[in-house]
């Protein structure tokens, strides 16, 4: 028989969520929710090549800026504002984005 997601949720004995309560935003949860954040994480690998050189040469540190996997294209008016803001910082910026820099 067909059961809606609401029916399934209403009768669930436990909810398991791949969420780290320290790193995620505040939210309400059912009392029977168990957080297992980080369970799919793997040990970090050493940097190499240009990325290692960039990080090593950044005297005051770096910012890793990401929208996550849900944003593919950033509108040019937003991109230019972000670039202008990053240029004001005395930090290196690592940003994976599909754009052509205006300068």
Secondary structure as UniProt FT lines:
FT   HELIX           5..11
FT   STRAND          15..17
FT   TURN            21..23
FT   TURN            31..32
FT   STRAND          33..35
FT   TURN            37..40
FT   HELIX           49..57
FT   TURN            59..60
FT   STRAND          62..65
FT   TURN            68..69
FT   HELIX           76..87
FT   STRAND          92..95
//
